């Protein structure tokens, strides 16, 4: 029997679906987490063969002992995954230490986690990216700003989401950043690109070929949503554009991706950038070697009438999947921020769009910074219908 360790299977909460589909395929699913067993959902309990609780997933020695226990009691560990950006380095270290050859190891981390290192692999695929500078001293940063102009973006070179990401519009703001930045973090400074984020989301087999592909669009900057405490919107496309598909596949080849669910981000330019691209074209942003976070896998299912959890588990088990897609639609996420005076109440939104609604409810506090506090997820046959939905959900007095 294939032994699969799933790290942190209880977060995000919907990730029990990954475990269920693995178990349905005959995989021995071994969970490691820091939540007490009694606090796991019944669905997750039923989807695991064994659960090992550690006091803290941050404590490497504890997690190492848990993997060691599973190896000693069940034999060779064939797979270890969390499908979570936060734990990618932990996953790689465990695979390295236990010689698990089904995923990235320590030597792979620099190219898949450091934004500055990603640039070379995009270039290898012929994909342009924004100009950048690794933040060191004041003079070199100001020289870079004179080259690209204000505003500039600064963010951790190895970071998760929009955490500690800022747009600097003046020398005073650069000075404040230097005075308050965390000295233990290596920051990257990039030219600011006026664009919307378009993603390539795919499940890749062991030969580097996609067995499922779709994408999403984020019209609003996640950085601005977090920093300005704003509402949040993004949507899954009904159909993946050809340019996104071609660029996504080229990125898969350049980064040497095998046997993974990936989320690659691109900028679709909203103005011309000489030497970089024209309005409407795509350029590279960053790669994420895990599924798009939170409830995005569920939204892909709603959009494509499929089950990406099963497709992923089939990739693990069979290196292919017979699960296809059905009727397609736009799947819209709208996250309302508490404290705003919305014209339509939550109840009125549900009444008006009940036939389209797939999910609604409160967003977990740990995710609310980027996603808002109250979410609505709905599907629409046309973009016009989706835009009307967004206008209603976000309209304020």
C-alpha positions in Angstrom: 0.0 0.0 0.0 1.2 3.5 -0.8 1.9 5.6 2.3 1.0 9.3 2.0 1.7 11.8 4.8 -0.5 14.8 4.7 0.9 17.7 6.8 -1.7 20.0 8.5 -4.7 18.2 6.9 -7.1 20.4 8.9 -6.1 23.7 7.4 -7.5 25.1 5.3 -10.6 23.3 6.5 -11.7 22.1 3.0 -8.4 20.2 2.5 -10.0 17.1 4.0 -11.3 16.6 0.5 -7.7 15.8 -0.7 -7.4 13.2 2.0 -10.7 11.6 1.2 -10.0 11.2 -2.4 -6.6 9.7 -1.7 -8.2 7.2 0.7 -10.9 6.4 -1.8 -8.1 5.5 -4.2 -6.6 3.0 -1.7 -3.8 5.2 -0.4 -2.8 4.9 3.3 -3.4 8.5 4.4 -1.3 9.5 7.5 -2.1 12.9 8.9 0.2 15.1 11.1 -1.2 18.2 12.7 -1.2 20.2 15.9 -5.0 20.2 16.5 -6.4 17.8 19.0 -8.0 14.8 17.4 -11.4 15.6 19.0 -11.3 19.0 17.2 -11.0 17.5 13.8 -14.2 17.4 11.7 -15.8 14.1 11.3 -15.2 14.3 7.5 -11.4 14.6 8.1 -11.4 11.8 10.7 -13.1 9.5 8.2 -10.6 10.5 5.5 -7.4 9.6 7.5 -6.1 6.2 8.3 -4.1 7.5 11.2 -3.6 10.9 12.8 -0.5 11.9 14.8 -0.8 15.0 16.9 2.2 17.2 17.6 2.3 20.1 20.0 3.4 22.5 17.3 4.0 22.0 13.6 6.6 24.8 13.9 8.8 22.3 16.0 10.8 20.4 13.4 12.0 17.8 15.9 8.4 16.9 16.8 7.3 16.6 13.2 10.4 14.6 12.4 9.5 12.1 15.1 6.0 11.8 13.7 7.3 11.0 10.2 9.7 8.6 11.8 6.9 6.9 13.7 4.9 6.4 10.5 7.9 5.0 8.6 8.7 2.6 11.4 5.1 1.4 11.6 4.0 1.5 8.0 7.1 1.2 6.0 8.6 3.5 3.3 6.9 6.9 3.0 6.1 7.4 -0.7 4.6 10.9 -0.6 4.6 13.9 1.8 2.6 17.0 1.1 0.8 19.9 2.8 -0.4 21.7 -0.4 0.2 24.8 1.7 2.6 27.7 0.9 3.5 28.1 4.5 4.8 24.6 4.9 6.6 24.2 1.5 10.0 24.5 3.0 9.1 22.1 5.9 7.8 19.6 3.3 11.1 19.8 1.3 13.2 19.4 4.4 11.3 16.3 5.5 11.5 14.8 2.0 15.2 15.4 2.1 15.8 13.9 5.5 13.6 10.8 4.8 14.7 10.4 1.1 11.1 10.8 -0.2 11.6 11.4 -3.9 8.1 12.4 -4.9 8.4 16.2 -4.5 10.7 19.1 -4.0 13.7 18.8 -1.7 16.0 21.3 0.0 18.0 22.1 -3.1 14.8 23.1 -5.0 13.7 25.7 -2.5 15.7 28.7 -3.8 14.2 28.6 -7.3 10.6 28.0 -6.2 10.4 30.2 -3.1 12.6 33.2 -3.7 11.0 35.8 -6.0 14.4 37.1 -7.2 15.5 33.6 -8.3 12.2 33.0 -10.1 13.1 35.7 -12.6 15.8 33.6 -14.3 13.4 30.7 -14.9 10.8 33.0 -16.4 13.5 34.4 -18.6 14.5 30.8 -19.6 10.9 30.3 -20.8 11.0 33.6 -22.7 8.6 35.3 -20.3 9.4 39.0 -19.3 9.2 40.1 -15.7 9.3 43.4 -13.9 12.7 45.0 -13.2 13.9 44.3 -9.6 16.6 45.1 -7.1 17.4 43.3 -3.9 17.2 45.8 -1.1 20.5 46.5 0.6 21.7 50.1 1.1 19.9 53.4 0.5 22.0 54.6 -2.4 21.5 51.5 -4.6 17.8 51.5 -3.9 17.5 55.2 -4.8 19.5 54.5 -8.0 17.0 51.7 -8.9 14.1 54.1 -8.3 15.6 56.7 -10.5 15.7 54.0 -13.2 12.1 52.8 -13.0 10.4 55.7 -11.3 7.8 55.8 -8.5 5.9 53.9 -7.2 7.9 50.8 -6.4 6.9 47.6 -4.6 8.9 46.2 -1.7 8.1 42.7 -0.3 10.0 39.8 1.3 12.1 37.9 -1.3 10.8 34.7 0.4 7.3 35.6 1.5 3.7 34.3 1.6 0.9 36.2 0.0 0.9 39.9 0.5 2.4 39.8 3.9 4.8 42.8 4.5 4.3 44.1 1.0 4.2 47.8 0.4 3.9 50.4 -2.4 6.3 53.3 -1.9 5.3 56.5 -3.6 8.0 59.0 -2.4 11.4 59.3 -0.9 9.8 59.9 2.5 8.0 56.6 2.2 11.2 54.9 1.2 12.9 56.4 4.3 10.1 55.2 6.5 10.4 51.7 5.1 14.2 51.7 5.8 13.6 52.9 9.3 10.9 50.3 10.2 11.7 47.2 8.0 12.6 44.0 9.7 16.4 43.7 9.5 16.2 39.9 9.4 14.2 39.8 6.2 15.7 40.1 2.7 13.4 42.4 0.7 13.0 42.7 -3.1 12.1 46.0 -4.7 10.3 45.9 -8.1 9.0 48.5 -10.5 5.2 48.9 -10.0 3.2 47.4 -12.8 -0.3 48.6 -13.5 -2.0 45.3 -14.2 -4.5 42.7 -13.0 -3.3 39.3 -11.8 -4.2 36.4 -14.1 -3.3 32.9 -12.8 -2.6 29.5 -14.4 -3.9 26.7 -12.1 -3.0 23.2 -13.1 -2.5 19.7 -12.0 0.7 18.4 -13.5 1.6 14.7 -14.0 5.0 13.1 -13.5 6.0 13.9 -17.0 5.3 17.6 -16.7 2.1 17.5 -18.6 -1.2 19.1 -17.4 -4.2 16.9 -16.7 -6.3 19.8 -15.6 -6.0 23.5 -16.3 -8.0 26.7 -15.5 -7.2 30.2 -14.2 -8.5 33.0 -12.2 -8.5 36.8 -12.4 -7.9 39.2 -9.5 -8.8 42.7 -10.6 -7.9 44.3 -7.3 -4.4 44.1 -5.7 -4.2 41.8 -2.8 -1.6 44.1 -1.4 -4.0 47.0 -1.4 -6.8 44.9 0.0 -4.6 44.0 3.0 -3.0 47.4 3.5 -6.2 49.4 3.0 -8.6 47.0 4.8 -10.7 46.8 1.6 -13.2 44.4 0.1 -11.9 41.5 -1.9 -12.9 40.1 -5.3 -11.6 37.5 -7.7 -13.1 35.0 -10.0 -12.4 31.7 -11.8 -12.7 32.0 -15.5 -15.2 29.9 -17.5 -12.4 29.1 -20.0 -8.6 29.5 -19.8 -7.3 31.9 -22.4 -4.8 30.6 -24.9 -2.0 33.0 -23.9 -2.3 32.1 -20.2 -2.3 28.4 -21.1 0.8 28.7 -23.3 2.6 30.8 -20.8 1.6 28.5 -17.9 2.8 25.4 -19.7 6.1 27.1 -20.6 6.6 28.0 -16.9 5.9 24.4 -15.9 8.7 23.2 -18.3 11.2 25.9 -17.2 10.8 25.2 -13.5 10.8 21.4 -14.0 7.4 20.8 -12.3 6.4 17.2 -11.8 3.4 15.7 -10.0 2.0 18.8 -8.5 -1.0 21.1 -8.2 0.3 24.6 -9.0 -0.8 28.2 -9.0 1.3 30.5 -11.3 0.6 34.2 -11.3 1.0 36.6 -14.3 0.4 40.3 -14.8 -2.0 41.2 -17.6 -0.8 44.8 -18.4 -3.3 47.6 -18.2 -0.9 50.0 -20.1 2.1 49.7 -22.4 5.5 49.2 -21.0 8.3 49.7 -23.6 10.7 46.8 -23.5 8.3 44.7 -21.3 5.0 44.4 -23.1 1.9 46.1 -24.5 -1.4 46.6 -22.8 -3.3 43.3 -22.7 -0.2 41.1 -22.8 1.0 38.9 -20.0 4.3 39.0 -18.1 5.5 36.8 -15.2 4.9 37.6 -11.6 5.6 34.5 -9.4 5.1 30.8 -9.1 3.4 29.0 -6.2 4.0 25.3 -6.1 0.7 24.4 -4.4 -3.0 24.9 -5.1 -4.5 28.4 -5.1 -5.3 28.9 -1.4 -8.5 28.8 0.7 -11.7 27.9 -1.1 -10.3 28.3 -4.6 -10.3 24.5 -5.3 -14.0 24.4 -4.5 -14.5 27.4 -6.8 -12.7 25.6 -9.6 -15.1 22.7 -9.1 -18.1 25.0 -9.3 -16.7 26.7 -12.4 -15.8 23.6 -14.4 -18.4 21.1 -13.0 -15.6 18.8 -11.9 -13.7 17.6 -8.8 -10.1 18.8 -8.6 -9.6 17.0 -5.4 -10.2 13.7 -7.2 -8.1 14.7 -10.2 -5.2 15.5 -7.9 -5.6 12.2 -6.0 -5.8 10.3 -9.3 -2.6 12.0 -10.4 -0.9 10.8 -7.2 -2.3 7.3 -7.6 -2.4 6.7 -11.3 -0.5 9.6 -12.9 -3.6 10.4 -14.9 -7.4 10.9 -14.4 -10.5 10.1 -16.2 -12.4 12.9 -14.4 -13.4 15.5 -17.0 -15.1 18.8 -16.9 -18.8 19.6 -17.5 -20.7 22.8 -18.1 -18.5 25.8 -17.4 -19.2 29.2 -15.8 -17.6 32.1 -14.2 -17.3 31.6 -10.4 -17.1 34.8 -8.5 -15.8 35.4 -5.0 -16.8 38.6 -3.2 -15.5 39.3 0.3 -17.1 42.1 2.3 -15.2 43.9 4.9 -16.8 44.5 8.3 -17.6 48.1 9.2 -18.6 49.3 5.7 -22.1 50.6 5.1 -23.3 48.3 2.3 -26.5 49.2 0.4 -27.7 45.6 0.2 -27.7 43.5 3.4 -26.3 40.0 3.4 -29.8 38.7 3.5 -30.8 40.8 0.5 -27.8 39.5 -1.5 -28.8 35.9 -0.7 -32.4 36.6 -1.8 -31.4 38.2 -5.1 -28.7 35.7 -6.0 -29.9 32.6 -4.3 -30.1 30.6 -7.5 -26.5 31.4 -8.3 -25.0 31.1 -4.9 -22.7 28.2 -4.1 -21.3 29.2 -0.8 -21.7 32.0 1.7 -20.6 32.7 5.2 -17.9 34.1 7.5 -14.2 34.0 6.5 -11.8 32.5 9.0 -10.0 35.3 10.9 -6.6 34.0 9.7 -7.7 34.5 6.1 -9.7 37.6 6.4 -6.9 40.1 5.8 -6.8 39.1 2.1 -10.4 37.9 1.7 -12.6 40.1 3.8 -14.9 39.0 6.6 -18.1 37.9 4.8 -17.9 35.9 1.6 -20.3 35.1 -1.2 -19.4 32.6 -4.0 -21.7 32.4 -7.0 -21.6 31.2 -10.6 -22.7 33.1 -13.7 -23.0 32.2 -17.4 -21.7 35.6 -18.5 -19.2 38.2 -17.3 -22.0 40.8 -17.5 -24.1 38.9 -15.0 -21.0 38.5 -12.7 -20.2 42.2 -12.9 -23.8 43.1 -11.9 -23.3 40.8 -8.9 -20.1 42.5 -7.9 -21.8 45.9 -8.2 -24.6 44.8 -5.9 -22.4 43.1 -3.3 -19.8 45.9 -3.0 -22.1 49.0 -3.4 -22.0 51.3 -0.3 -23.9 54.3 0.9 
